[in-house]
Structure formats: C-alpha cells, structure tokens
Amino acid sequence: MVDRIAVYNEAVINRRDASMSMRNLRKYGSPPFSVAVIHGGPGAPGEMAPVARELSSTCGVLEPLQTAASLDGQVRELRDVLEEKGDSPVTLIGWSWGAWLSIILTAGYPALVKRLILIGSGPLEAKYAGRITETRLARLGKEERAEVLTLMEALGDTAGGGSTEMSRLGELISRADSYDPLPYENKMLQCQPDVFQGVWRQAAELRNSGGLLELGKKIECPVVAIHGEYDPHPFEGVEVPLSHVLSDFRFILLEKCGHQPWIERAARDEFYRLLRDELP
C-alpha cells in the first residue's frame, strides 16, 4: 500500500509540474523549435528573452520559465518542455545558473539534447568560487557595497527577503558584472526568492560534493562554453574542470565582455555570430 501511495503521489507531482511548465513557456519564431534558451537565477526568469528573439530569425526558439523550488523539480519542468514542445534533440543554450541546469538535464536525458552551449557558467568546482563576491564588491562604490551586503543577508533569511529585495540585488550585481553595457531593458520577470533559496541550496551542495562535475562524464554531445573575460565567475572554473571530463568540448573567451555577452558593446556581435555558427 505504501509503495502504491508513493507512486501515485509522484504521478500527481509529475502531472502538476508538466502543466505548470507549459503555462510558463514562451515561443519565438516558427516551428520546428530546435533551440531552447535556459535563464539564470535560479528564480530570475526572463533575461534570456533578447537572445531568444535575436535567434528566432534563424530558427524556432523555446524559452522555458522555471518555477519549481527544488532542483529535481526544475529538471522535470525542463524535461517536460523539451519532450512536449521541442523538436528533440535540441540545441540547449544555458546562461549562468541555466548552464548548470542544462548540464544536469543533458546528463540525465541525453536523447533530448544534441548540442550544449554554456554561457557565463558558474564554476563547476567550489575551489574556484571563493572570490566571486569579493570581485563584485570591489567594482561597486561604498554605498552600493553596503547595500549589496544588506540585501544578501536579507535574502539569506527566508523571513527577511522578498522579490523587491532580490530584484534590487540583481540590479546592483548586474552593474558589477558588466564591462561596457549598451543601453538595455532588463527583461527579468518577477523575482522568486523561494525558488532561489530552495534550488540554490541543493545546487551548491551538488557542486561541493563533486556531483555536478561528475555528471559531466555522462555527456556525450558536443559542448561549447562561451565566457566573458570580465565575468566575475572565473573562466578557469569552467574551462579546466570541463576539459577534464568532456570528450567533445570547446571553450571561447570573449574580450571586453562581462556576464551577459548580449548586452556588451564590444562583444555582442561576436557573441551572436558564435551562437549562429552552432545552430542547426
């Protein structure tokens, strides 16, 4: 009886997640939808919209907006979208947190992905992550540094931080992460602090245990990592670990480029040229 209840509960969760996934999906261009862009955060959907729109002149693009507050839930959401709406196998383009999610999805469901593109990925091993916050703070003024620390403390407390605080923190961090940004409209939708707290805790544990990099050993499709030289996430933390576990891997470092290549004055055109070269 217990086993039947467990199976039933899992089926209910899967149906609920699949239904939510389809409601939180944006499409660009015309079918077949052979490309999917995966946003960062976690809990900060929408910022990949400019990339999806730019690429839609070449192919149909899916932009899933992740809503699950657990790592497994986000993987299921993405799997459901690719299975039901994608022309699988797809080219998966993951940015920031989305790069990690794309790695995890590709390792678990290799038949869904034919090419993996990682943009501005966080380091795959914890030993490379120690200076990220320090680098960001050093690029901000005194008052902005104090505000960032206050917001980070509030968002670390489930009772203290909300979407307004998360949005403001994202704005300040984006300033520190950008080299020479063009004027742009931030396409982030409403921030989801509960999603960030639930998913990031599990993702950090996966990296700290070595499990995130271990998943790379299961990936057989071609993988390309594109990284800005000015990105506070150290490029060595992406290039070195992945070159050791992936059989088909290329790393591209963009000069005068921060965390979001598509807003950078000097790197934007080259970034889109590189992406189009990788598309079907």
C-alpha positions in Angstrom: 0.0 0.0 0.0 2.8 2.4 0.9 4.5 1.8 -2.5 1.3 2.4 -4.3 0.8 5.7 -2.5 4.3 6.8 -3.3 3.8 6.0 -7.0 0.5 7.9 -7.0 2.0 10.9 -5.3 4.9 11.0 -7.8 2.5 10.8 -10.7 0.4 13.7 -9.3 3.6 15.8 -8.9 4.7 15.0 -12.4 1.3 16.0 -13.9 1.3 19.2 -11.9 4.9 20.1 -13.0 4.1 19.3 -16.6 1.0 21.5 -16.6 2.9 24.4 -14.9 5.8 24.0 -17.4 3.5 24.5 -20.4 2.0 27.6 -18.9 5.4 29.1 -18.2 6.8 28.8 -21.7 7.4 31.5 -24.4 8.0 30.7 -28.0 9.8 32.7 -30.7 9.9 32.2 -34.4 8.2 29.3 -36.2 8.3 25.6 -35.7 10.2 23.3 -35.5 11.5 24.5 -32.2 15.1 23.2 -32.3 16.7 25.6 -29.8 15.9 26.3 -26.1 17.4 29.1 -24.0 17.6 28.5 -20.2 17.6 31.5 -17.9 19.7 32.2 -14.9 18.9 32.7 -11.2 17.6 30.4 -10.1 14.3 32.3 -9.6 15.1 35.1 -12.0 13.3 34.2 -15.3 13.1 36.3 -18.4 16.6 37.6 -19.0 17.2 35.3 -22.0 14.4 36.9 -23.9 16.6 39.1 -26.0 18.7 36.1 -27.0 15.7 34.1 -27.9 14.3 36.9 -30.0 17.5 37.5 -31.9 18.0 33.8 -32.7 14.3 33.4 -33.8 15.1 34.9 -37.2 17.1 31.7 -37.8 15.1 29.0 -36.1 12.3 28.4 -33.7 13.3 29.0 -30.1 11.7 27.9 -26.7 12.2 30.0 -23.6 11.1 27.9 -20.6 10.5 29.9 -17.4 11.5 27.7 -14.5 9.1 27.8 -11.4 9.9 24.7 -9.3 11.5 25.4 -5.9 13.7 22.2 -6.0 16.5 21.0 -8.2 14.6 17.9 -9.2 11.5 19.9 -9.9 13.4 22.2 -12.3 14.9 19.3 -14.1 11.4 17.8 -14.6 10.0 21.1 -15.8 12.7 21.5 -18.4 12.4 17.8 -19.5 8.6 18.2 -20.0 9.0 21.3 -22.1 11.7 19.7 -24.4 9.7 16.4 -24.7 6.4 18.1 -25.5 7.3 21.3 -27.3 10.8 20.8 -28.6 12.0 19.3 -31.9 14.3 16.9 -30.0 17.1 16.6 -29.8 17.6 20.3 -29.4 20.4 22.7 -29.0 20.3 23.8 -25.4 21.7 27.2 -24.5 22.1 27.7 -20.8 23.2 31.0 -19.2 24.6 31.4 -15.6 22.5 29.1 -13.4 20.9 27.9 -16.6 24.2 26.5 -17.7 24.3 24.2 -14.6 20.7 23.2 -15.1 21.4 22.4 -18.8 24.4 20.2 -17.7 22.2 18.3 -15.2 19.4 17.8 -17.8 21.7 16.7 -20.5 23.4 14.1 -18.2 20.0 12.7 -17.2 18.2 12.8 -20.6 20.9 12.7 -23.3 18.4 11.8 -26.0 16.8 15.3 -25.7 20.0 17.3 -26.4 22.2 17.2 -29.5 24.4 20.2 -28.6 25.0 22.1 -25.3 26.1 25.8 -25.2 27.1 27.2 -21.8 27.2 31.0 -21.4 28.7 32.6 -18.3 28.5 29.4 -16.3 29.3 29.4 -12.6 32.5 27.5 -11.7 32.0 23.7 -11.7 34.2 23.2 -8.6 33.8 25.1 -5.3 37.5 25.9 -5.1 37.1 28.4 -7.9 34.1 30.2 -6.4 35.7 31.9 -3.4 36.5 35.3 -5.0 33.2 35.9 -6.9 31.5 38.1 -4.3 34.8 39.8 -3.4 35.3 40.8 -7.1 31.8 42.1 -7.4 32.0 44.2 -4.3 35.4 45.7 -5.4 33.7 47.0 -8.6 31.0 48.9 -6.6 31.0 52.2 -4.7 31.0 52.2 -0.9 27.2 52.7 -0.5 26.4 50.1 -3.1 28.7 47.6 -1.4 26.9 48.2 1.9 23.5 47.8 0.2 24.6 44.5 -1.5 25.7 43.0 1.8 22.5 44.1 3.5 20.4 42.6 0.7 22.4 39.3 0.7 21.8 39.0 4.4 18.1 39.6 4.0 17.7 37.1 1.2 19.6 34.5 3.2 16.8 34.7 5.8 13.6 33.2 4.4 11.6 35.6 6.5 13.5 38.7 5.5 13.8 38.9 1.8 11.2 39.2 -1.0 11.0 39.8 -4.7 11.8 43.6 -4.3 15.0 42.9 -2.4 16.0 40.2 -4.9 15.3 42.5 -7.9 17.4 45.3 -6.4 20.3 42.9 -5.6 20.1 41.7 -9.2 20.3 45.3 -10.5 23.4 46.0 -8.4 25.2 42.8 -9.3 24.5 43.4 -13.0 26.4 46.6 -12.7 29.4 44.8 -11.2 29.1 42.0 -13.8 29.1 44.2 -16.9 32.1 45.6 -18.7 30.7 48.2 -21.1 27.0 47.5 -21.5 24.8 49.0 -24.2 21.6 50.7 -23.0 19.1 47.8 -22.5 15.9 47.0 -20.8 16.1 44.3 -18.2 13.7 41.6 -19.3 13.7 39.8 -15.9 10.2 38.9 -14.8 9.1 38.9 -11.1 11.9 37.5 -9.0 11.2 34.3 -7.0 13.2 34.3 -3.7 11.6 31.0 -2.6 12.8 29.4 -5.8 16.3 30.8 -5.4 16.6 29.6 -1.8 15.2 26.1 -2.5 17.2 25.4 -5.7 20.5 27.2 -5.0 21.0 25.4 -1.7 20.7 22.0 -3.4 22.8 23.1 -6.4 25.6 24.3 -4.2 25.6 21.0 -2.3 25.8 19.2 -5.6 28.8 21.2 -6.6 30.5 21.0 -3.2 30.2 17.2 -3.3 31.8 16.9 -6.7 28.5 15.6 -8.1 28.0 18.4 -10.5 31.2 17.8 -12.3 30.7 14.0 -12.1 27.5 14.5 -14.2 29.7 15.9 -17.0 31.2 12.5 -17.5 27.8 11.3 -18.8 27.5 13.9 -21.5 28.5 12.7 -25.0 27.1 15.5 -27.2 29.3 18.5 -28.3 29.7 21.2 -25.6 30.7 24.8 -26.2 31.4 27.2 -23.3 31.3 31.0 -24.0 32.6 33.2 -21.2 33.3 36.9 -20.8 36.8 37.8 -19.7 35.4 40.4 -17.3 32.8 38.0 -15.8 33.4 37.7 -12.0 32.8 34.0 -12.4 36.4 32.8 -13.1 36.7 31.3 -16.5 39.2 28.8 -15.3 36.5 27.3 -13.1 34.6 26.4 -16.3 37.3 25.6 -18.8 39.6 23.5 -16.6 37.1 21.1 -15.0 35.0 20.5 -18.1 38.1 19.9 -20.3 38.9 17.0 -18.0 35.5 15.3 -18.2 34.1 16.1 -21.6 35.3 14.3 -24.8 33.9 17.0 -27.2 34.5 20.4 -25.6 35.5 23.9 -26.8 36.0 27.0 -24.7 35.7 30.5 -26.1 36.8 33.6 -24.1 35.3 36.9 -25.2 37.4 40.0 -24.5 35.8 43.2 -23.1 32.8 41.1 -22.0 31.1 40.6 -18.7 28.5 38.1 -17.5 25.8 38.9 -20.2 27.5 38.9 -23.6 24.4 40.1 -25.4 24.4 43.5 -23.7 28.2 44.2 -24.1 29.2 46.9 -26.6 32.4 45.2 -27.8 31.3 41.6 -27.6 27.7 41.5 -28.7 28.1 40.9 -32.4 30.8 38.3 -32.0 28.7 36.5 -29.4 25.7 36.2 -31.7 28.0 35.2 -34.6 29.3 32.3 -32.4 25.8 31.2 -31.4 24.6 31.2 -35.0 27.6 29.1 -36.0 26.4 26.5 -33.5 22.8 26.4 -34.5 21.3 23.7 -36.7 
